[in-house]
Amino acid sequence: MLLIRGGRVIDPQNGVDEQLSLFVKDGKIVDLFPDAGQHKHNLAGARIINAEGCLVVPGLIDMHVHLREPGHEYKETIETGCRAAAAGGFTSVACMPNTNPVNDNQAVTEYILDRAAKSGCVNVYPVGAITAGLKGDFLAPMGELREAGAVAVSDDGKTVKNSELMRRAMEYAKNFSLPVICHCEDMDLAGNGVMNEGCTSMRIGLKGIPNAAEDIIVAREVSLSGLTGCRVHIAHVSTKGSVDIIREAKSRGVNVTAETAPHYFTLSDESLETFDTHFK
């Protein structure tokens, strides 16, 4: 038995957001009640966790992680990534295909799932590649990836440059009910930029990347989603322009969702004025 006492319990599905205690028995939540209120349970022998000042939430899901296995285990493994997720309250993760070999075929997808079953402590959902080898030349076998257990497709840190190929990718993915997760960056515009283009980049002399480099590709992906009916998810949104494009598209019923990352809403380019590379 477990009693989590006095935390702020947030349960969006059931509309709960208040200070409560939570009682767990045989691995299942059996009751929520005010900390000072009456309850019907015998708590003798229960393990008690004081959650005052903490949030108590359902298991979180991170749909964009880099587990790096196979091939880049010096960066992360499925085991270490899953342990880090669990420590942060995440019970499910979707891992990107930036592995070596790339997750663009059934064998790699099955390897990831097998390793996760043996050494992972959270649910692992593989994301397959949009294009073979993440090279942007031709499509990966999405039907094979779906059958093996992939839950979405993405070229992760690379934009599919060819718009015709991206259209076909969305049409193909829709046939297998696979969302397409998009890294949005016009590399011709971004060039060799290393930070946001603006007053700060000019002042400190670093090559900037204009917001338009992201906005242009977000607009393309939203347009292609409207054309094909494919569900599209925009990864790591970082500009106001992208937010506006996505918000307007959603208002028209386009099947688009989006995510961002903590550094985009907690830091700005002014953080780089000290040349502290931690902020890069």
N, C-alpha and C positions, 0 to 999 in steps of 0.2 A: 504494500500500500504506500501511496505517496500523497502528501499534501503540499501543494504549492500555494503559499499564503501571501495575500496582500498585494499581488501584482496588478498592473493595469492589463486586463484581459481584452484582447482585440480579436474578434471573430467576425470578419466581414460577411460571411455567408449567412450568419444568423443575426446580424445587426447588433452585436455585443461590443461595447467599448466602455468599460467601467472597472472600478476597483473591486476585485473579487478574489476568493480563494477557489482553488481547483483541486478536486479529489480524484485520484486515479487508483483503480483497483484492477488487478489482473491485467495490467497493461492497457486499460481502457479508461477514458474520462467518464466518470459516472455522475458527477455533480459539480455545479458551480454555485457558490453562495457568498453573500457578503461576509467579510472577514469577522465582523462582530455579530453576525446574525446567527440564527438557529440553524442547525443542520441535523440530519437524521443518522449520521454515520458514527460508528465506533472507531475512533482514531488511535486506539491503543496499539502501539507497535508500529505506527506509520512513520515513514521517513518524512521529515518536514524541511521544506526549502523556503526560506524567507525571500520573497520576491519583491519586497517593497522598493520602489524606485525603478523597477524593471518592467519591461513589456513581456507579456505572456501571449504568444501568438501561435497559430497553427504552423506546422513545418513549412519553412519557406522553400521556394523553388527558384533556382538560378538557371535561367535558360541560355546563359552564355558564359561557359567556363572553358579554360584551356588545360586539359589533363595531360596533354603532350605525349602520352604513351599510346602507341609504340614510337620509338625512335629518338625522342628528346627527353629521356628520363632524368637527365641532369638538371632539367628545369622543373619537372613535376612528374609524378607517377599517378596512376589511378588511385592507388592506396593513399598517398599523401594528400592528393586533392580531395578525396572523399573525407578523410579525417579533418581536413581544414574546413570543409563544408559543414560537417556535423558540429564542429566546435563553434561555428557561427550561427547555428540554428537552421541550417539548410538540410532538408531531408531528401531533396531531389535536385539533380543537376543535368544539364544538357551540354555535352562536350563537343567542341568544334573539331573540324576535320584536319586541323593543321598539325598533322602527325607525319611520321616518315616510316613506312609509306603512308601517303595520304589516305584518309578514309573515303575512298571513291569506289569501293567494291565490297562484295559480301564478306570476303575473308577478314578484312580489317574490322568491319562492324562486328562480326561474330567474335573476333579476338577481344575487342573492347568489352563486350558484354560478358565474355567468359572471365576476363580478369576482374571485372567489377563484381561478379558473383562470388569470386574466390577471395578477393582482398578488399573490396569496397564495403563501406558501412552505411552508404546512402544509395538511393535509386540513381542509376546512371542511364541517361538516354542519349545515344549517339546521334550526332548530326552529320549527315553525309555531305559530300562535295557536290556543288553544282556542275563543275567542269572537271574533266579528268586531270588529276595532278594539280588542281587549282591553277591551271595554266591559261584558262580562258579560251581554249581553242575549240573544243567540242564537249558535248554533254556527257556527264557520268551516267551510268546505268541506274536511273532512279528507281525503277521497278525492283531491281535486284537489291538495292539498298533498303527500300521499304520492307521487302520480304524478310531481309536479315534482321531488321529491328530499328532502322533509322527513323527518327521522328520528324525530321526536317532536313533541308539542304541549304548549304551556304558555302561560299568561297571565302568566308571569314575575313581575313585581313586584306583581301583583294576585291576590287570591283570588277564585275564582268563588263569589259569595255564595250563589246559589240552589242548594240541594242537589239539587233535581230536575234542574236543568240540568246539574249536574256528573255526576249519574248517567248522563244521556243522553250526555254527552261521553265518559264511559268506555266505554259500550256501543258508541258510534260508533267511537271510537279502536281498540277491540279488533278490530273488523271489518277494520281496515287494519294490524293489528300495530304500532300506534303506542303507545309508552309515553306516559303523561301525567305531566308534571313539575309539581309543585304548590308554589306559594307559599302557605304556611299562616299566615294571620293574620286573626283575627276583628277586623275594623276597628271594630265597635261597642265591643268591649272595649279595643282599642288606643287608640282616640280620637285625641287630639292628643299622645299620649305621645312622648317623645323618647329615652328610655333605659329600662333595666330597672327595674321597680318593686321597691323594697326599701329597706333602711336608708339606702343611699347616696343614692338619689333624694330621700328625705325630708330627709336632712341637708343636701343642697345646694340643695334647693328646685326641682328639675326634675320635670316631669310624667312619671310612670312608666308602663310597659306591663307588665301582669302576665303571667307565664309562661303562664297559662291561655289567653291570646289565641292563642298558637301551638298549645298542646296540644289544644285543642278541635277545631281544623281538621285537625290531623294525625289525630286519632281518627276524624273524619268521612271523610277520604280513605281511611284504612285500611279502614273499614267498607264504603265503596263499592267498593273494590278487591275485597274478599271477596265482595260481592254480584254484581259484574259479571264478575269474573275478569280484569279489565284490569290490566296491569302499571302500577304507580304508583311514581314516584320523588319523594321528599320533598326539596325544595331547602333549602339552608342551615339545617340543624337547629341550634337554639341552646339548647334546654332539656333538662334531665334527664327531664322528663315525656315529651317527644317521643321521646327515646331509648328509654325504657321501653315506650312504646306500640308503636314500630316493632319492638323486639326481641321482644316478646310476639307480635305479628302474624306475624313471620317464623317463630317457633317453631310456629305453627299452619299454616304453608304458604301464607300470604297472599303474593301476588306483589308485594312492596314492597321498594324499596331506598332509600338515603338518602345525602346528602352533608352536609358542613359546610364551614366556611371558617376560615382561620387565625386571624382575630381572635376567633373564638368559643372557641378552646381555648388562646389565648395571653394574652388580656386578660380583665378582669372589669369590672363597673361601678365598682369602686373606682378604676380608672384615670381616671375623670372628676372626681375630687375636686379636681384642680388647675384645672379648667375649661379645660384644654388641648384645643382643638378638633381637634387631630390625632387624638385618640382617638375622636372621634365617627365 
